[in-house]
């Protein structure tokens, strides 16, 4: 960036100008500053956009959903620092509580936001129980598959120092957050299973096309690494 260039700060999208949403936006933007690229502010914005698309079709409370989407990954840096030993859903919910205290929301809505944050993880042990939690779960998972999902898988692999591909490793014996955690490993361990875990009808429709693209990509990827294409 040259001395004459400036960075335009992100602004709230249309429909997100409620004071509570604005506060969530401000806090998430600050807490995600410097986050790893695979789970950064850009990821949060993509999840928010998916929620904006899916939420009305699923009958979600959009105020709850927007706040939960903005805050869903604020605990991710703690999980990354612990190499996966902590759950960023649980950590994020704990971090969100004092933020919610400053919002003019009733107790039920606050509880729903916290539940949605806790329940959004693929590997988490907290099943989504509300419409808003299910939409957020799906939106977060949809951003992990398709073209964006492939890109994020390799971005994360670079963050942990993984190779492009480990053809001589049995994936069942490889470790997350290590040099063995390649983009292909993430596909085999997690991404190929996401389509069948999506919860909402809107999400299922979006997941199908993303899943097919991903299958074709990794088939081609393996063929190229073997010198067959």
PAMIKE-685238 format. One record per residue: residue number from 1; x negated, y negated, z of N, C-alpha, C in turn. Coordinates in nm, 3 decimals, decimal comma, always signed. Layout:
<pts>
PT pos      nu      nv      nw     cau     cav     caw      cu      cv      cw
PT NUM       X       Y       Z       X       Y       Z       X       Y       Z
...
</pts>
This chain:
<pts>
PT pos      nu      nv      nw     cau     cav     caw      cu      cv      cw
PT   1  -0,085  +0,119  +0,000  +0,000  +0,000  +0,000  -0,088  -0,123  +0,000
PT   2  -0,063  -0,218  -0,090  -0,141  -0,340  -0,098  -0,095  -0,438  +0,007
PT   3  -0,173  -0,547  +0,023  -0,142  -0,646  +0,126  -0,012  -0,718  +0,097
PT   4  +0,029  -0,722  -0,032  +0,150  -0,796  -0,068  +0,275  -0,709  -0,061
PT   5  +0,258  -0,577  -0,044  +0,373  -0,488  -0,039  +0,433  -0,484  +0,101
PT   6  +0,563  -0,471  +0,108  +0,631  -0,457  +0,237  +0,720  -0,334  +0,233
PT   7  +0,745  -0,280  +0,349  +0,832  -0,164  +0,361  +0,969  -0,212  +0,402
PT   8  +1,070  -0,181  +0,323  +1,206  -0,220  +0,356  +1,262  -0,123  +0,458
PT   9  +1,303  -0,171  +0,575  +1,356  -0,080  +0,676  +1,487  -0,018  +0,630
PT  10  +1,511  +0,108  +0,663  +1,636  +0,172  +0,621  +1,755  +0,105  +0,688
PT  11  +1,864  +0,097  +0,617  +1,985  +0,035  +0,670  +2,097  +0,138  +0,677
PT  12  +2,189  +0,114  +0,768  +2,301  +0,206  +0,786  +2,384  +0,217  +0,659
PT  13  +2,420  +0,339  +0,618  +2,507  +0,354  +0,501  +2,648  +0,304  +0,530
PT  14  +2,723  +0,280  +0,425  +2,862  +0,237  +0,441  +2,939  +0,339  +0,523
PT  15  +3,023  +0,290  +0,611  +3,102  +0,379  +0,696  +3,034  +0,418  +0,825
PT  16  +2,908  +0,376  +0,843  +2,833  +0,414  +0,963  +2,804  +0,293  +1,052
PT  17  +2,889  +0,192  +1,047  +2,860  +0,068  +1,118  +2,922  +0,061  +1,257
PT  18  +2,973  +0,172  +1,309  +3,021  +0,175  +1,446  +2,902  +0,149  +1,540
PT  19  +2,921  +0,072  +1,649  +2,809  +0,042  +1,740  +2,740  +0,166  +1,794
PT  20  +2,815  +0,271  +1,822  +2,754  +0,394  +1,874  +2,666  +0,460  +1,768
PT  21  +2,712  +0,461  +1,644  +2,633  +0,518  +1,535  +2,508  +0,432  +1,512
PT  22  +2,524  +0,301  +1,519  +2,410  +0,211  +1,500  +2,304  +0,235  +1,608
PT  23  +2,347  +0,261  +1,731  +2,253  +0,290  +1,838  +2,182  +0,423  +1,814
PT  24  +2,257  +0,524  +1,773  +2,196  +0,654  +1,742  +2,095  +0,640  +1,629
PT  25  +2,129  +0,562  +1,528  +2,039  +0,535  +1,415  +1,908  +0,473  +1,466
PT  26  +1,921  +0,370  +1,548  +1,804  +0,299  +1,600  +1,715  +0,391  +1,683
PT  27  +1,776  +0,470  +1,772  +1,699  +0,558  +1,859  +1,632  +0,671  +1,780
PT  28  +1,707  +0,731  +1,686  +1,650  +0,840  +1,606  +1,536  +0,790  +1,519
PT  29  +1,552  +0,674  +1,461  +1,447  +0,617  +1,376  +1,319  +0,598  +1,455
PT  30  +1,332  +0,551  +1,579  +1,214  +0,529  +1,663  +1,153  +0,662  +1,708
PT  31  +1,236  +0,756  +1,750  +1,186  +0,883  +1,802  +1,125  +0,972  +1,694
PT  32  +1,168  +0,954  +1,569  +1,115  +1,034  +1,459  +0,998  +0,967  +1,389
PT  33  +0,958  +0,852  +1,436  +0,842  +0,783  +1,379  +0,717  +0,870  +1,399
PT  34  +0,651  +0,903  +1,291  +0,533  +0,988  +1,299  +0,561  +1,136  +1,302
PT  35  +0,688  +1,177  +1,286  +0,722  +1,319  +1,286  +0,662  +1,389  +1,164
PT  36  +0,640  +1,519  +1,175  +0,593  +1,597  +1,061  +0,691  +1,585  +0,946
PT  37  +0,639  +1,584  +0,825  +0,721  +1,560  +0,707  +0,834  +1,658  +0,686
PT  38  +0,820  +1,781  +0,733  +0,924  +1,880  +0,710  +1,047  +1,856  +0,796
PT  39  +1,032  +1,780  +0,904  +1,145  +1,751  +0,993  +1,144  +1,604  +1,033
PT  40  +1,132  +1,518  +0,936  +1,117  +1,376  +0,964  +1,247  +1,300  +0,943
PT  41  +1,237  +1,168  +0,936  +1,354  +1,083  +0,917  +1,424  +1,113  +0,785
PT  42  +1,347  +1,146  +0,681  +1,408  +1,178  +0,552  +1,498  +1,301  +0,563
PT  43  +1,452  +1,401  +0,638  +1,535  +1,521  +0,661  +1,664  +1,481  +0,733
PT  44  +1,651  +1,399  +0,835  +1,770  +1,354  +0,909  +1,868  +1,283  +0,816
PT  45  +1,819  +1,199  +0,727  +1,908  +1,128  +0,634  +1,975  +1,224  +0,537
PT  46  +1,903  +1,325  +0,492  +1,967  +1,423  +0,402  +2,076  +1,499  +0,474
PT  47  +2,051  +1,536  +0,600  +2,153  +1,606  +0,679  +2,273  +1,514  +0,700
PT  48  +2,248  +1,387  +0,728  +2,357  +1,292  +0,745  +2,441  +1,281  +0,617
PT  49  +2,375  +1,276  +0,502  +2,449  +1,266  +0,375  +2,535  +1,390  +0,353
PT  50  +2,481  +1,507  +0,384  +2,560  +1,630  +0,371  +2,679  +1,627  +0,465
PT  51  +2,658  +1,578  +0,586  +2,770  +1,567  +0,681  +2,876  +1,470  +0,630
PT  52  +2,833  +1,361  +0,566  +2,928  +1,265  +0,509  +3,011  +1,330  +0,399
PT  53  +2,950  +1,421  +0,326  +3,020  +1,490  +0,217  +3,111  +1,600  +0,272
PT  54  +3,062  +1,677  +0,368  +3,133  +1,794  +0,416  +3,235  +1,762  +0,525
PT  55  +3,202  +1,668  +0,612  +3,284  +1,641  +0,729  +3,430  +1,611  +0,700
PT  56  +3,460  +1,517  +0,610  +3,600  +1,488  +0,581  +3,676  +1,609  +0,526
PT  57  +3,608  +1,691  +0,445  +3,675  +1,808  +0,388  +3,705  +1,914  +0,494
PT  58  +3,628  +1,912  +0,602  +3,647  +2,010  +0,709  +3,729  +1,954  +0,825
PT  59  +3,772  +1,828  +0,814  +3,853  +1,768  +0,920  +3,775  +1,731  +1,044
PT  60  +3,648  +1,696  +1,028  +3,562  +1,665  +1,142  +3,588  +1,525  +1,196
PT  61  +3,559  +1,506  +1,323  +3,555  +1,374  +1,385  +3,424  +1,310  +1,339
PT  62  +3,433  +1,217  +1,246  +3,313  +1,164  +1,182  +3,226  +1,082  +1,277
PT  63  +3,285  +1,022  +1,378  +3,203  +0,948  +1,475  +3,112  +1,044  +1,549
PT  64  +3,166  +1,152  +1,600  +3,086  +1,254  +1,667  +2,983  +1,313  +1,571
PT  65  +3,024  +1,345  +1,451  +2,937  +1,412  +1,355  +2,821  +1,322  +1,315
PT  66  +2,847  +1,196  +1,289  +2,738  +1,104  +1,250  +2,635  +1,089  +1,360
PT  67  +2,681  +1,074  +1,484  +2,588  +1,059  +1,595  +2,506  +1,186  +1,612
PT  68  +2,572  +1,301  +1,609  +2,501  +1,429  +1,624  +2,401  +1,451  +1,511
PT  69  +2,438  +1,416  +1,388  +2,347  +1,433  +1,275  +2,222  +1,347  +1,292
PT  70  +2,241  +1,225  +1,336  +2,127  +1,135  +1,353  +2,033  +1,181  +1,464
PT  71  +2,088  +1,241  +1,569  +2,007  +1,279  +1,685  +1,965  +1,426  +1,685
PT  72  +2,006  +1,504  +1,585  +1,991  +1,649  +1,597  +1,847  +1,696  +1,605
PT  73  +1,752  +1,623  +1,549  +1,613  +1,669  +1,548  +1,519  +1,584  +1,633
PT  74  +1,572  +1,505  +1,725  +1,483  +1,418  +1,803  +1,393  +1,498  +1,897
PT  75  +1,426  +1,623  +1,924  +1,341  +1,707  +2,008  +1,243  +1,792  +1,931
PT  76  +1,240  +1,776  +1,800  +1,157  +1,863  +1,716  +1,008  +1,850  +1,747
PT  77  +0,961  +1,729  +1,777  +0,818  +1,711  +1,803  +0,774  +1,791  +1,926
PT  78  +0,864  +1,808  +2,023  +0,831  +1,888  +2,141  +0,816  +2,035  +2,105
PT  79  +0,902  +2,084  +2,016  +0,891  +2,223  +1,973  +0,763  +2,244  +1,893
PT  80  +0,731  +2,149  +1,804  +0,609  +2,160  +1,724  +0,485  +2,159  +1,813
PT  81  +0,485  +2,071  +1,915  +0,370  +2,062  +2,005  +0,350  +2,191  +2,083
PT  82  +0,462  +2,263  +2,107  +0,456  +2,390  +2,180  +0,444  +2,510  +2,086
PT  83  +0,421  +2,484  +1,957  +0,411  +2,591  +1,857  +0,530  +2,685  +1,861
PT  84  +0,648  +2,627  +1,876  +0,771  +2,705  +1,871  +0,815  +2,764  +2,003
PT  85  +0,740  +2,740  +2,110  +0,776  +2,800  +2,239  +0,897  +2,732  +2,303
PT  86  +0,927  +2,610  +2,263  +1,044  +2,538  +2,312  +1,151  +2,533  +2,204
PT  87  +1,276  +2,518  +2,243  +1,388  +2,504  +2,149  +1,418  +2,357  +2,129
PT  88  +1,403  +2,308  +2,007  +1,425  +2,165  +1,987  +1,572  +2,127  +1,996
PT  89  +1,662  +2,225  +1,983  +1,803  +2,196  +2,005  +1,830  +2,161  +2,150
PT  90  +1,776  +2,242  +2,241  +1,792  +2,216  +2,383  +1,717  +2,090  +2,424
PT  91  +1,596  +2,074  +2,374  +1,517  +1,955  +2,407  +1,585  +1,829  +2,355
PT  92  +1,637  +1,836  +2,232  +1,703  +1,721  +2,172  +1,828  +1,681  +2,248
PT  93  +1,905  +1,780  +2,294  +2,025  +1,750  +2,371  +1,989  +1,679  +2,501
PT  94  +1,883  +1,724  +2,567  +1,839  +1,659  +2,690  +1,795  +1,514  +2,663
PT  95  +1,725  +1,493  +2,553  +1,682  +1,359  +2,517  +1,799  +1,269  +2,476
PT  96  +1,905  +1,331  +2,424  +2,020  +1,255  +2,376  +2,109  +1,206  +2,490
PT  97  +2,107  +1,274  +2,603  +2,197  +1,237  +2,713  +2,185  +1,091  +2,755
PT  98  +2,064  +1,040  +2,782  +2,055  +0,898  +2,820  +2,093  +0,803  +2,705
PT  99  +2,076  +0,847  +2,582  +2,118  +0,764  +2,468  +2,270  +0,754  +2,466
PT 100  +2,336  +0,867  +2,485  +2,482  +0,868  +2,486  +2,539  +0,787  +2,601
PT 101  +2,464  +0,778  +2,710  +2,511  +0,701  +2,826  +2,534  +0,555  +2,790
PT 102  +2,465  +0,507  +2,689  +2,480  +0,368  +2,647  +2,586  +0,347  +2,540
PT 103  +2,664  +0,450  +2,511  +2,768  +0,442  +2,408  +2,907  +0,442  +2,469
PT 104  +2,996  +0,368  +2,408  +3,135  +0,363  +2,455  +3,213  +0,480  +2,396
PT 105  +3,177  +0,600  +2,440  +3,244  +0,722  +2,395  +3,306  +0,790  +2,516
PT 106  +3,417  +0,860  +2,495  +3,475  +0,933  +2,606  +3,394  +1,060  +2,632
PT 107  +3,420  +1,123  +2,747  +3,341  +1,238  +2,790  +3,349  +1,354  +2,693
PT 108  +3,465  +1,376  +2,632  +3,482  +1,487  +2,537  +3,395  +1,467  +2,414
PT 109  +3,393  +1,346  +2,363  +3,310  +1,319  +2,245  +3,161  +1,333  +2,278
PT 110  +3,119  +1,284  +2,393  +2,979  +1,299  +2,432  +2,942  +1,446  +2,445
PT 111  +3,029  +1,523  +2,507  +3,002  +1,666  +2,522  +2,993  +1,735  +2,387
PT 112  +3,075  +1,693  +2,292  +3,074  +1,751  +2,158  +2,944  +1,719  +2,086
PT 113  +2,897  +1,594  +2,100  +2,769  +1,556  +2,039  +2,658  +1,644  +2,094
PT 114  +2,651  +1,659  +2,226  +2,545  +1,738  +2,288  +2,555  +1,884  +2,247
PT 115  +2,676  +1,938  +2,243  +2,693  +2,076  +2,198  +2,647  +2,092  +2,053
PT 116  +2,682  +1,997  +1,968  +2,645  +2,005  +1,826  +2,493  +2,005  +1,809
PT 117  +2,424  +1,925  +1,890  +2,278  +1,922  +1,884  +2,220  +2,055  +1,931
PT 118  +2,271  +2,107  +2,042  +2,220  +2,234  +2,095  +2,243  +2,349  +1,997
PT 119  +2,355  +2,344  +1,925  +2,399  +2,459  +1,846  +2,354  +2,455  +1,701
PT 120  +2,271  +2,358  +1,661  +2,243  +2,345  +1,518  +2,132  +2,436  +1,469
PT 121  +2,057  +2,501  +1,558  +1,942  +2,581  +1,518  +1,983  +2,715  +1,458
PT 122  +1,912  +2,757  +1,354  +1,934  +2,889  +1,293  +1,900  +2,999  +1,391
PT 123  +1,789  +2,982  +1,463  +1,741  +3,085  +1,555  +1,786  +3,058  +1,699
PT 124  +1,873  +2,962  +1,718  +1,917  +2,928  +1,853  +2,017  +3,028  +1,907
PT 125  +2,036  +3,025  +2,039  +2,128  +3,118  +2,102  +2,258  +3,053  +2,144
PT 126  +2,291  +2,940  +2,081  +2,412  +2,865  +2,117  +2,502  +2,854  +1,995
PT 127  +2,600  +2,943  +1,979  +2,686  +2,941  +1,859  +2,768  +2,812  +1,851
PT 128  +2,780  +2,753  +1,733  +2,862  +2,632  +1,717  +3,010  +2,662  +1,742
PT 129  +3,070  +2,588  +1,833  +3,208  +2,614  +1,873  +3,308  +2,512  +1,822
PT 130  +3,262  +2,395  +1,781  +3,353  +2,290  +1,735  +3,337  +2,269  +1,585
PT 131  +3,434  +2,204  +1,524  +3,425  +2,172  +1,381  +3,299  +2,092  +1,354
PT 132  +3,272  +1,993  +1,437  +3,157  +1,906  +1,417  +3,026  +1,984  +1,429
PT 133  +3,018  +2,075  +1,526  +2,898  +2,157  +1,542  +2,877  +2,249  +1,422
PT 134  +2,987  +2,303  +1,369  +2,975  +2,392  +1,252  +2,931  +2,316  +1,128
PT 135  +2,984  +2,196  +1,110  +2,943  +2,117  +0,993  +2,796  +2,079  +1,005
PT 136  +2,753  +2,035  +1,124  +2,612  +1,999  +1,141  +2,522  +2,120  +1,121
PT 137  +2,561  +2,234  +1,176  +2,484  +2,358  +1,156  +2,467  +2,384  +1,007
PT 138  +2,576  +2,377  +0,932  +2,569  +2,405  +0,788  +2,485  +2,302  +0,715
PT 139  +2,502  +2,175  +0,747  +2,426  +2,070  +0,679  +2,277  +2,088  +0,701
PT 140  +2,240  +2,120  +0,823  +2,099  +2,141  +0,854  +2,045  +2,263  +0,779
PT 141  +2,125  +2,368  +0,768  +2,082  +2,488  +0,697  +2,075  +2,466  +0,546
PT 142  +2,170  +2,390  +0,494  +2,169  +2,362  +0,350  +2,043  +2,286  +0,309
PT 143  +1,992  +2,202  +0,398  +1,870  +2,128  +0,367  +1,747  +2,218  +0,373
PT 144  +1,765  +2,342  +0,419  +1,654  +2,437  +0,426  +1,651  +2,532  +0,307
PT 145  +1,749  +2,523  +0,217  +1,751  +2,612  +0,100  +1,764  +2,529  -0,027
PT 146  +1,762  +2,598  -0,141  +1,766  +2,526  -0,268  +1,632  +2,461  -0,298
PT 147  +1,633  +2,366  -0,390  +1,508  +2,299  -0,430  +1,444  +2,227  -0,313
PT 148  +1,524  +2,155  -0,235  +1,471  +2,085  -0,119  +1,415  +2,184  -0,017
PT 149  +1,484  +2,295  +0,003  +1,438  +2,395  +0,098  +1,304  +2,455  +0,060
PT 150  +1,285  +2,483  -0,068  +1,157  +2,536  -0,115  +1,047  +2,434  -0,088
PT 151  +1,074  +2,308  -0,122  +0,975  +2,203  -0,101  +0,941  +2,190  +0,047
PT 152  +1,042  +2,195  +0,132  +1,017  +2,182  +0,276  +0,940  +2,302  +0,331
PT 153  +0,967  +2,421  +0,278  +0,896  +2,540  +0,325  +0,746  +2,527  +0,301
PT 154  +0,709  +2,475  +0,184  +0,567  +2,459  +0,154  +0,508  +2,339  +0,226
PT 155  +0,589  +2,237  +0,249  +0,542  +2,123  +0,327  +0,508  +2,169  +0,469
PT 156  +0,597  +2,250  +0,529  +0,571  +2,301  +0,664  +0,448  +2,391  +0,665
PT 157  +0,435  +2,476  +0,562  +0,318  +2,564  +0,554  +0,189  +2,483  +0,553
PT 158  +0,190  +2,371  +0,481  +0,073  +2,284  +0,481  +0,047  +2,222  +0,617
PT 159  +0,154  +2,190  +0,688  +0,140  +2,129  +0,821  +0,072  +2,222  +0,920
PT 160  +0,095  +2,353  +0,906  +0,034  +2,449  +1,000  -0,091  +2,514  +0,943
PT 161  -0,136  +2,468  +0,826  -0,260  +2,517  +0,767  -0,250  +2,653  +0,702
PT 162  -0,131  +2,688  +0,653  -0,112  +2,819  +0,591  -0,165  +2,821  +0,448
PT 163  -0,195  +2,940  +0,399  -0,234  +2,958  +0,260  -0,110  +2,945  +0,171
PT 164  -0,133  +2,936  +0,039  -0,021  +2,932  -0,054  +0,056  +3,064  -0,050
PT 165  -0,017  +3,175  -0,041  +0,048  +3,307  -0,038  -0,048  +3,406  +0,026
PT 166  +0,005  +3,499  +0,105  -0,075  +3,604  +0,169  -0,031  +3,740  +0,115
PT 167  -0,072  +3,777  -0,005  -0,020  +3,899  -0,067  -0,057  +4,027  +0,006
PT 168  -0,163  +4,025  +0,085  -0,210  +4,147  +0,152  -0,159  +4,160  +0,295
PT 169  -0,069  +4,071  +0,335  -0,015  +4,075  +0,471  +0,127  +4,131  +0,470
PT 170  +0,153  +4,222  +0,561  +0,290  +4,269  +0,583  +0,363  +4,157  +0,657
PT 171  +0,465  +4,102  +0,593  +0,533  +3,986  +0,649  +0,590  +4,015  +0,787
PT 172  +0,631  +4,137  +0,813  +0,690  +4,170  +0,942  +0,589  +4,154  +1,056
PT 173  +0,461  +4,152  +1,022  +0,359  +4,139  +1,126  +0,293  +4,004  +1,131
PT 174  +0,344  +3,908  +1,053  +0,285  +3,775  +1,051  +0,347  +3,686  +1,159
PT 175  +0,277  +3,577  +1,188  +0,318  +3,490  +1,298  +0,361  +3,352  +1,247
PT 176  +0,466  +3,300  +1,309  +0,508  +3,163  +1,282  +0,405  +3,065  +1,338
PT 177  +0,403  +2,945  +1,284  +0,313  +2,839  +1,330  +0,166  +2,883  +1,323
PT 178  +0,131  +2,960  +1,220  -0,007  +3,005  +1,204  -0,044  +2,996  +1,056
PT 179  -0,169  +3,032  +1,025  -0,214  +3,030  +0,886  -0,141  +3,134  +0,802
PT 180  -0,068  +3,225  +0,867  +0,010  +3,327  +0,796  +0,149  +3,278  +0,759
PT 181  +0,188  +3,158  +0,806  +0,325  +3,109  +0,792  +0,342  +3,037  +0,657
PT 182  +0,337  +3,115  +0,550  +0,346  +3,058  +0,416  +0,490  +3,025  +0,379
PT 183  +0,507  +2,953  +0,269  +0,641  +2,924  +0,220  +0,716  +3,051  +0,184
PT 184  +0,646  +3,148  +0,127  +0,711  +3,275  +0,091  +0,753  +3,351  +0,216
PT 185  +0,670  +3,348  +0,320  +0,708  +3,413  +0,446  +0,835  +3,350  +0,501
PT 186  +0,844  +3,218  +0,498  +0,963  +3,151  +0,548  +1,087  +3,193  +0,469
PT 187  +1,070  +3,210  +0,339  +1,181  +3,255  +0,256  +1,227  +3,394  +0,297
PT 188  +1,132  +3,486  +0,315  +1,168  +3,625  +0,346  +1,221  +3,639  +0,488
PT 189  +1,167  +3,562  +0,581  +1,207  +3,574  +0,722  +1,337  +3,501  +0,750
PT 190  +1,358  +3,386  +0,684  +1,470  +3,300  +0,721  +1,556  +3,256  +0,604
PT 191  +1,495  +3,194  +0,504  +1,573  +3,122  +0,402  +1,666  +3,212  +0,323
PT 192  +1,624  +3,335  +0,294  +1,708  +3,425  +0,216  +1,833  +3,469  +0,292
PT 193  +1,835  +3,446  +0,423  +1,948  +3,488  +0,507  +2,048  +3,375  +0,532
PT 194  +2,012  +3,254  +0,497  +2,093  +3,139  +0,537  +2,230  +3,139  +0,470
PT 195  +2,237  +3,173  +0,341  +2,365  +3,170  +0,271  +2,472  +3,247  +0,346
PT 196  +2,437  +3,360  +0,401  +2,534  +3,444  +0,469  +2,562  +3,401  +0,612
PT 197  +2,490  +3,299  +0,659  +2,513  +3,247  +0,794  +2,592  +3,117  +0,794
PT 198  +2,615  +3,059  +0,675  +2,689  +2,933  +0,667  +2,832  +2,955  +0,714
PT 199  +2,887  +2,856  +0,783  +3,013  +2,874  +0,855  +3,135  +2,812  +0,788
PT 200  +3,120  +2,699  +0,723  +3,235  +2,628  +0,667  +3,258  +2,663  +0,521
PT 201  +3,380  +2,645  +0,475  +3,410  +2,673  +0,334  +3,334  +2,579  +0,241
PT 202  +3,327  +2,453  +0,278  +3,252  +2,357  +0,196  +3,105  +2,396  +0,190
PT 203  +3,050  +2,434  +0,303  +2,910  +2,474  +0,309  +2,882  +2,599  +0,227
PT 204  +2,973  +2,694  +0,229  +2,955  +2,818  +0,153  +2,948  +2,790  +0,003
PT 205  +3,029  +2,697  -0,044  +3,027  +2,662  -0,186  +2,893  +2,601  -0,225
PT 206  +2,841  +2,513  -0,141  +2,712  +2,450  -0,169  +2,597  +2,550  -0,155
PT 207  +2,608  +2,640  -0,060  +2,499  +2,735  -0,034  +2,478  +2,833  -0,148
PT 208  +2,584  +2,870  -0,217  +2,571  +2,970  -0,322  +2,475  +2,926  -0,432
PT 209  +2,495  +2,805  -0,483  +2,409  +2,756  -0,590  +2,266  +2,736  -0,542
PT 210  +2,251  +2,686  -0,421  +2,117  +2,665  -0,367  +2,045  +2,799  -0,348
PT 211  +2,116  +2,899  -0,303  +2,057  +3,030  -0,282  +2,008  +3,090  -0,414
PT 212  +2,089  +3,082  -0,517  +2,052  +3,138  -0,647  +1,929  +3,070  -0,703
PT 213  +1,921  +2,938  -0,690  +1,802  +2,867  -0,737  +1,678  +2,918  -0,664
PT 214  +1,690  +2,933  -0,533  +1,577  +2,975  -0,451  +1,532  +3,117  -0,487
PT 215  +1,627  +3,207  -0,509  +1,593  +3,342  -0,551  +1,511  +3,341  -0,680
PT 216  +1,558  +3,263  -0,776  +1,488  +3,257  -0,905  +1,350  +3,196  -0,889
PT 217  +1,338  +3,095  -0,804  +1,207  +3,032  -0,783  +1,108  +3,134  -0,728
PT 218  +1,146  +3,206  -0,623  +1,050  +3,295  -0,559  +1,021  +3,419  -0,643
PT 219  +1,115  +3,462  -0,724  +1,085  +3,569  -0,820  +0,977  +3,523  -0,916
PT 220  +0,991  +3,402  -0,966  +0,891  +3,346  -1,057  +0,759  +3,324  -0,985
PT 221  +0,765  +3,276  -0,862  +0,644  +3,250  -0,784  +0,561  +3,377  -0,768
PT 222  +0,626  +3,487  -0,731  +0,554  +3,612  -0,712  +0,498  +3,662  -0,845
PT 223  +0,576  +3,651  -0,951  +0,528  +3,694  -1,083  +0,404  +3,616  -1,124
PT 224  +0,404  +3,486  -1,095  +0,289  +3,403  -1,132  +0,167  +3,436  -1,047
PT 225  +0,186  +3,461  -0,918  +0,072  +3,494  -0,833  +0,012  +3,628  -0,871
PT 226  +0,094  +3,715  -0,929  +0,043  +3,846  -0,975  -0,011  +3,841  -1,117
PT 227  -0,005  +3,723  -1,179  -0,056  +3,708  -1,315  +0,034  +3,765  -1,421
PT 228  +0,162  +3,786  -1,389  +0,254  +3,847  -1,484  +0,326  +3,745  -1,571
PT 229  +0,319  +3,621  -1,535  +0,386  +3,516  -1,613  +0,287  +3,405  -1,646
</pts>
